[in-house]
Amino acid sequence: MIVHRIETGTPEGDALGFSADRFSGWLEMTEENRIYLHFIVSRFRNEGNTQALIRCWLAHGFDVRVVMPRPIMQHILRKMQFVPMLESLPDHYEGEIDIWHGPATALAQGFS
């Protein structure tokens, strides 16, 4: 699996809506259209930017996975019908870690 790291403030990040004017963070994208969101901070708290970004990715057919989300992110993900699972990311962590992903029904609905 080929993985490409993308940070805010880069052309790749901007193309995904992961722009430095709204967010700080980094993600990884695989060749299978899977996004692993490792870290995100919204520059404008409580405006729904993070949720809108994730919904946009889902609507564009990405398989979105959030790596070890903090409690506030877990709250957002639950509202979006994401579920936790264990997955191994050996390039970053030892053993299996908590990763939240959107279920197939949520992906098929294509949040708008």
C-alpha positions in Angstrom: 0.0 0.0 0.0 1.4 3.3 -1.1 0.8 6.1 1.4 1.3 9.8 0.8 1.5 12.3 3.7 -0.4 15.5 3.2 -0.2 18.6 5.5 -2.2 21.8 5.7 -0.6 24.6 3.7 0.3 22.4 0.8 -1.2 22.2 -2.7 -2.4 18.6 -2.0 -4.0 19.8 1.3 -5.7 22.7 -0.4 -7.1 20.4 -3.1 -8.8 18.3 -0.4 -10.2 21.3 1.4 -7.6 20.8 4.1 -6.4 24.4 3.8 -4.1 26.2 6.2 -6.6 29.1 6.5 -9.1 26.8 8.3 -7.1 23.9 9.7 -3.8 22.8 11.1 -2.8 19.2 10.8 -1.8 16.2 8.7 -3.3 13.2 7.1 -2.2 10.3 4.9 -3.9 9.2 1.7 -3.6 5.8 0.2 -3.9 4.8 -3.5 -7.2 3.2 -2.6 -8.8 6.6 -1.9 -8.5 6.1 1.9 -7.8 9.1 4.1 -6.2 8.5 7.5 -6.8 11.7 9.5 -4.0 11.8 12.1 -4.3 15.3 13.4 -6.6 18.3 12.9 -7.2 21.5 14.7 -9.8 23.9 13.4 -8.7 27.5 13.4 -12.3 28.6 14.0 -13.8 26.5 16.9 -17.4 25.6 17.0 -18.2 26.6 13.4 -18.5 23.0 12.1 -15.6 23.2 9.7 -14.1 19.8 10.7 -17.5 18.1 10.3 -18.1 19.8 7.0 -14.6 18.7 5.7 -15.2 15.1 6.7 -18.6 15.1 5.1 -17.1 16.6 1.9 -14.6 13.8 1.7 -17.3 11.2 2.2 -19.4 12.8 -0.5 -16.4 12.5 -2.9 -16.1 8.8 -2.2 -13.2 8.8 0.2 -12.9 6.0 2.8 -12.3 8.3 5.8 -10.6 7.0 9.0 -9.7 9.0 12.0 -6.6 7.8 14.0 -7.0 7.8 17.8 -9.5 10.7 18.0 -9.8 12.8 21.1 -13.2 12.8 23.0 -14.5 15.9 21.2 -13.7 14.4 17.8 -15.3 11.1 18.9 -18.5 13.1 19.7 -18.4 14.5 16.1 -17.7 11.1 14.6 -20.6 9.4 16.5 -23.0 12.0 15.1 -21.7 11.1 11.6 -22.2 7.3 12.4 -18.5 6.5 12.5 -17.6 3.4 14.5 -14.3 2.5 16.3 -12.2 -0.4 15.3 -8.7 -1.7 15.9 -6.2 -1.4 13.0 -2.5 -1.7 12.7 -0.4 1.2 11.3 3.1 -0.3 11.7 4.8 2.8 10.2 3.6 4.9 13.1 2.5 2.7 16.1 3.3 -0.6 17.7 0.4 -3.0 17.8 -3.3 -2.3 17.0 -4.7 1.2 17.7 -8.1 2.8 17.9 -9.3 4.1 14.4 -12.8 5.3 13.7 -14.3 4.8 10.3 -17.6 5.5 8.6 -19.7 2.4 8.1 -20.6 1.4 4.5 -24.2 2.7 5.0 -22.8 6.2 5.9 -20.5 6.1 2.9 -23.3 5.1 0.5 -25.5 7.9 1.7 -22.9 10.5 0.7 -23.3 13.1 3.4 -24.1 16.5 1.9 
